[in-house]
Amino acid sequence: MILNTGEEWQANDADIIQWQKTYPAVDVFAELAKMESWLDANPAKRKTSKGIKRFVNSWLSRAQDRGGSSPVQVEGKKTIRQRSNLDDLTDISWLEGQEKQHMRQVFTQKYGQAFDG
């Protein structure tokens, strides 16, 4: 990230690990990329070397309070947040072959669905 002096600042591994523990609903790497773009686009609001960690922490805290980072969704696939308890109960994505087909029939008859990722 570009600081107000024009120098580059990069988070160290220990900070990233701590932020991932502190903000579990947040994709820390995605949010760091967003911060970098925001700072690049807003040169008058770039941070000092002493204030950059406060900026990062505040940004991540707001992201956590908003429910976390928006997950990237593969077309046709549900994100973890979109899955229901019934999806979890009828999950056959980890099965293979005949067993998968059998459980698909069992769950479809009993619950009206079989969740396959």
C-alpha positions as CSV (number, residue, x, y, z in Angstrom):
1,M,0.0,0.0,0.0
2,I,1.2,3.5,-0.8
3,L,1.8,5.7,2.2
4,N,1.5,9.5,2.2
5,T,5.3,9.7,1.7
6,G,5.1,7.6,-1.5
7,E,6.8,4.7,0.3
8,E,5.3,1.2,0.0
9,W,4.0,-0.6,3.1
10,Q,3.3,-4.3,3.3
11,A,1.6,-6.2,6.1
12,N,3.8,-8.9,7.7
13,D,2.7,-12.5,8.1
14,A,2.1,-12.1,11.9
15,D,-0.3,-9.2,11.3
16,I,-2.2,-11.1,8.6
17,I,-2.6,-14.2,10.9
18,Q,-3.8,-12.0,13.7
19,W,-6.4,-10.2,11.5
20,Q,-7.7,-13.5,10.2
21,K,-8.2,-14.7,13.8
22,T,-9.8,-11.4,14.9
23,Y,-12.1,-11.0,11.8
24,P,-13.1,-14.6,10.9
25,A,-15.9,-13.5,8.4
26,V,-13.5,-11.3,6.5
27,D,-11.4,-12.4,3.5
28,V,-8.3,-10.4,4.8
29,F,-6.4,-10.7,1.5
30,A,-9.3,-9.5,-0.6
31,E,-9.9,-6.6,1.8
32,L,-6.1,-5.7,1.8
33,A,-6.4,-5.5,-2.0
34,K,-9.4,-3.2,-1.8
35,M,-7.6,-1.0,0.7
36,E,-4.6,-0.8,-1.7
37,S,-6.9,0.3,-4.6
38,W,-8.7,2.8,-2.4
39,L,-5.4,4.4,-1.3
40,D,-4.2,4.5,-4.8
41,A,-7.4,6.3,-5.9
42,N,-7.4,8.7,-3.0
43,P,-3.8,10.1,-2.7
44,A,-4.9,12.9,-0.4
45,K,-6.1,10.3,2.1
46,R,-3.1,8.1,2.2
47,K,-1.9,7.1,5.6
48,T,1.3,7.6,7.6
49,S,3.6,4.7,8.5
50,K,2.3,5.1,12.1
51,G,-1.3,5.2,11.1
52,I,-1.5,2.5,8.4
53,K,-2.2,-0.4,10.9
54,R,-5.0,1.6,12.5
55,F,-6.5,2.2,9.0
56,V,-6.3,-1.5,8.2
57,N,-7.8,-2.6,11.5
58,S,-10.7,-0.1,11.2
59,W,-11.4,-1.2,7.6
60,L,-11.4,-4.9,8.7
61,S,-13.6,-4.1,11.7
62,R,-16.2,-2.4,9.5
63,A,-16.1,-5.3,7.1
64,Q,-16.7,-7.8,9.9
65,D,-19.6,-5.7,11.3
66,R,-21.2,-5.7,7.8
67,G,-21.2,-9.4,7.8
68,G,-17.8,-10.1,6.3
69,S,-16.4,-10.0,2.9
70,S,-18.6,-10.8,-0.1
71,P,-17.6,-14.3,-1.2
72,V,-16.8,-14.9,-4.8
73,Q,-19.5,-17.2,-6.1
74,V,-18.9,-19.8,-8.7
75,E,-21.9,-19.9,-11.0
76,G,-24.4,-22.5,-9.9
77,K,-22.6,-23.1,-6.5
78,K,-23.9,-21.9,-3.2
79,T,-21.6,-20.0,-0.8
80,I,-21.4,-21.2,2.8
81,R,-23.7,-18.3,3.8
82,Q,-26.3,-19.4,1.3
83,R,-26.4,-23.0,2.4
84,S,-29.3,-24.0,4.6
85,N,-29.3,-26.6,7.3
86,L,-31.2,-28.9,4.9
87,D,-28.4,-28.5,2.4
88,D,-25.9,-29.5,5.1
89,L,-28.1,-32.5,6.1
90,T,-28.4,-33.8,2.6
91,D,-24.9,-33.0,1.4
92,I,-23.7,-35.8,-0.9
93,S,-20.8,-33.9,-2.5
94,W,-18.2,-35.9,-0.7
95,L,-19.6,-39.3,-1.8
96,E,-18.7,-41.1,-5.1
97,G,-20.1,-43.6,-7.4
98,Q,-22.9,-46.0,-6.4
99,E,-23.0,-44.7,-2.8
100,K,-23.6,-41.1,-4.1
101,Q,-26.4,-42.3,-6.3
102,H,-28.0,-44.3,-3.5
103,M,-27.9,-41.4,-1.0
104,R,-29.2,-39.0,-3.7
105,Q,-32.3,-41.3,-3.9
106,V,-32.7,-41.7,-0.2
107,F,-32.4,-37.9,0.5
108,T,-34.7,-37.0,-2.4
109,Q,-37.4,-39.4,-1.2
110,K,-37.1,-38.4,2.5
111,Y,-36.3,-34.6,2.3
112,G,-37.2,-33.7,-1.3
113,Q,-33.6,-32.8,-2.2
114,A,-30.0,-34.0,-2.2
115,F,-27.3,-31.2,-2.0
116,D,-24.4,-31.8,-4.4
117,G,-22.3,-28.7,-3.9
